[in-house]
Amino acid sequence: MSDGESTEVTRERVLERIREDSRFVLAAHERPDGDALGSLVGMQGLLSALGKDSVMFIAPDDLPLPYEYRFFALDGLIQAPPADVAERTVVFLDCGNIDRNSASVLHNGKQLLNIDHHHDNTRFGTLDHVVPDASCTAEIVWDLMHGLGVRATPAVAEALYVGLITDTGRFMYENTGPRAHEMAADLIAAGVDVQAVYRRLYEEMPEGKLSLLALALGQVRRFDSGELTLAALSAEDFSKADAEESYSEGIIDHLRAVQGTKVAALVRELSSGERKGQRKVSLRATDDDVDVSVIARAQGGGGHRRAAGFSTTLELDELIAFLRSALAAQLHAVSNGQPAPV
């Protein structure tokens, strides 16, 4: 999106592309979460309703999906770029930066539509429809659906609802506004079974996930009068708990809830794929005193003001020192070394 273009202008341009183009391939960010998957499935449903030739791409390293999202019917899923990708419009959903994404293999599409709500999106598309005020990318897809006069099927409504409730923390995060509740009401009217979705996402927990949570809570560390609350999970911890990597989802919410915390950090050692041995860091801020996306971008990551993340090869002690210094730089304007420990 150029500096002079408003979201209203880019919205109309996206609607025009969807109306005029006939073949699409859809992609989301690596290790897709509820919003990425909900947006992906929702957009696929939208294009199918319009009679378009559309396929969804998820890289092999991003499968299988976390257990809570395996109920999605991923019709039209491919795991390698289509042979005719240069003739297809590529729609990137919920992707802040294509360079750090497994979907970057689709960069040579006919058109690149970048549809996202991250405020630090790098605007990598030939057309960028980035709406930072949206509660989630699924909300943007829902808005486009209305703009095209398409009514969500129950399956599409459920997918968009998953994106909505996961990215708003069940309507508890600061990105929850009136529009989010309007969207929820519309999707429920379209056939979403709220209780069934809740049970799929937040109940029926595998035992390994509970064991991993216990290990994480057993090694919580707090720094600088509790401003930083951190837990680190090793590959051995995952093995001991008989847990998949995705089972760490939600642990950081427990850290964020500790009294006095300004930033919660969950560090987990990656045990598979090309980044085996690296550490994945998730950050959550409790208020607007700290912008964790700034901290994440300093390490090549990104995200939102209160929720961000990055991957790193730093050793744990080095990583903790970096986090403490970066946090202090925002809270106390400390720039000449790490703050003194508690």
N, C-alpha and C positions, 0 to 999 in steps of 0.2 A: 504494500500500500504506500503510495507516495505521500509526502507530507501534507499535500493539499486535499487529500481524499478522506472524507468522513466514512464512518462505518456504514452509514446509509448508502453512500455511493458504492462502496465495495460490495455491500449486500446485493444491490441491483445487478452489479457485474457478475457476481457468482450465480445469481438466479438466471441470468442470460446464458451463461456458459452451460448450466445444467439443462436448460431448455434446448439449446442448439447442438450440443455435443452428443454423440451417440454411444461412445465406448469409454469406459472408465475403469480405473483400478484404484482401490482404496487402501490406505495404510494408516497406522497409528504409531505412537512412540514405542520404543523397545520395552520389554517387560510390561505389557499393557495392563492398566488398572481398570477399574469399573467405568470411569469416564471415557477412556480410550476405546474400550470394547463396546460400551453402549453407543458411543458416537459412530463407531465403525458399522455395527449392525443396524443402527438407525438409518444411516446414510444409504446402506445397501438396500434397505427396505424402501426408502424414498425413491431411489433410482429404479428399482424393480417395478414399483407402482407406475412409473412413467414409461415403462417398456424399454429401458436402457440396457445395454450389454455391460454389466458391471461385475467385477470380481474383487474379493478382499484378499489382501496380502498380509501374512504374518510369517516372520522368519522362523526357520526350524529351531533356532536357539531359544525362541520365546514360547515354545510349546514343550510339554503340555501347559495349559493355562492353570493359574491358581485354582484350587478345588472349588472355591465359591463361585467361579465364573464358568465352570464346565457345562452348565445347563444351556448356555447359548448355542443355538443352532447356527453353525457357521457355514451356511450354504453358499457355495461359490468361493470357498477358501482355496488359495494357492500359497505355496511356500517358496516359490521362485518367481522372478519377474516373467510376465507373459512375453511370448516371442514378439508380439506386436506392441510392446510398451511405448515405442516411439510414436505410435498412432493413437494412443489412448490419453485421455485427460487423467492425470494422477491427482487424487484428492488426499492430502495429508491432514489428518485429524488429531488435534491435541498434541501436535509436535512443536515444541519450542525451538528446536534447532535440528536441521536435517543432518548436519555433519556428525552428530553423535548418535545417529539413529540407524538401526538395522534396516530401516526402509530406505536408506540413502541409495540403495541399488536401483531405485525407481526414478532417479534424478533426471533421466533423459526422456521423460514423457513429453507428449505433445504440448500439454499445458500443465503447470503445477499450481493447483489451488491449495492454498495454505489457510486452513480454517482452525482457529485456536482462540483460547482466552488467556494465555499466559502473557503478562505484561512485558516480559523480557524476550518475547518472540523475536527471532532474528530476521523476520520478513524475507524468507528465502524463496518465496513463490513467484511465479509470473503474475499471480494475483493473490494478494494477502488480505484475507478477511479476518482480522484479529480484533476481538471484542473483549478487552480486559474487564469490563463491567459485568460480563456474563458470569453466572454462578459456575458454569461448567461448559465444556464444548458441546455436550449433549443439548444444552439450551439453545446454542446457535443452530444446530441441526434441526431442532424443533421449530425454531423461528423460520428457517428456510422452508421447512415442510409447509408451514402456514402460508408462506409467500407463494408457494407453487400450487396451493389449493389441494394438497394431498392430506387425507385423513389417515392417521396412524392405525395400523392393525394392532390387535392386542399384543402380538409378539414384538413389534417395533416400539409400541408404547412401553412395554416392560423394559426393553433395552435402554431406552432414553431415561426411564425412571431410575434404573440402576446407576447410570451416569450421574444423574442429579443427586441422589441420596448419598452416594459414596463421596462425591467431591464437595458436598456441603456438610459432611459429617452428620448425616441424618438431620439436616436443617439447623445445625448448631454452630457452624463456623461463621466467620464474619462476612463471607461472600453470599450469605443467604439474605435475599431481599424479597419484596413483594412479587417480583417476576418469577422467582423460583417456586413460590407457592401457587401462583397462577398456572405454571407449567404442570406442577404436580396434580392439581385439580383436573386439568385437561386430560392428562394421561390416565388418571384413575377413571375418568368418565369413558375413556377409550378401551378400558378393560383390564387395567393393572390390578392384580390381586396383591394388595399391600402386605398382608400377613405372609403370603407365600414367598414374596421377594425377601422380606425380612428374615424368614427362617433360612432361606438359601444362603444369604450373605452373612448372617451373624449368629446362627445357631448350627446344630449338627457339626460341631467342631471336631476335627480329628484329634485323637488323643495326643499325637505328636505335637500339635500346635499348643496344647495346654502344657506339655512338658517343656517346650521351648520357652514359653512365657515364664514358667517357673525359673528356668535357668537365667533368663534375662533379668528378672526382678531380683534374683539372688546376687547379682553382681552390679547393681546400680551404683554409680559413683557421682558425687556432686562436687562442684568446684566453685570457688569465688562466692562464698556465702549462699550457695545454692542457685546462682544465676544460670549455671550450666548443669543440667542433669543428663547423664550419659550412661548408656549400657552398650557393651560390645559383645557380639556373638562370634565365636570362632567356627571354622568348619567342623571342628571336633564337637562343638556344642550341638550342631545340627545332626551330626551322626549319633551322638549320645541320646538325643531326643527322638531319633528316627523321624526327623522332620524335613520336609521339602523347603527349599529356599523361600518360597512364597508364604510359608507359615509365619514369617516374621511380621507380616502385615498386621497393623493394629497395636503392636507392642509399644510403639512410640507414644500413643495416646495416653498410656499409663504414666509415662515419664513426664509428659507435658502437664499432667494434672497435679503434679507434686507442688505443694505450696512454696512460693518464692522463686519458682523456675521462670526464667526469661526465655531460655532456649532449651529444648529437648533434642538430644542427638541419639540416634540408634546407628551403631556401626556393625556391619555384618561382613564377614569374610566370604567372598564368592568362591564356590567350590567346583564350578563347572563352566564350560564355554571358554571363549577366547580370553576372558578376563579372570580366569581362575587364579586365586591368590591375591587379587586386588580386594579393596574394601569398598563397599557401598555405604554411603553415609546419607541418612535421612535427617532432615532438620525441621523442627516446628517451633515457631515463636508463639508466645502466649498473648502478646499484644503488639501494637505498632511501634514500640520502643526500639525494636530490632527488625531489620529487613534481612531475613535469612537468604533471600535470593542473591544478595550482594556477596554474602559469604560463599555460597555455592558457585557463583560465577568466577570467583577468584581461583577456584580449583577446576574450572572447565565445565561446571554444571549449570544449573539454573532452576527456575520454578517461580513460585509466587512469593509475595512479601512474607507471608507467615508459614509457607510450606515449600521446601526446596530440597535439592539433593545433588550429590555428585559421587563419582567414583575416583579412587585414589590409590596410588602405590605407596603412600606414606606409611611408615610404621605407626603403631598405635600411639606411642608416646609423642611422636612428632605431630600426629594428627590432633591429639588433644591440645598440645601447645598452640597449634594454629587456630583451633576453634576458640580457645580462651582469649588469645590475642585479638582475633577478629571480633569477638563479642565485646571485649573491653573497648575496642576502638570505636564501636557504635554507642556503647552505654556511657563510657567514661572518657572518651577521647584519648585513650592510652595508645601510644604508637611507638614507644621506646622499649619494647620488651613485654613479656607476658606478665600478667598480674600475679601478685603474691597468692599462694594457695591459702585455703581456709586454715 
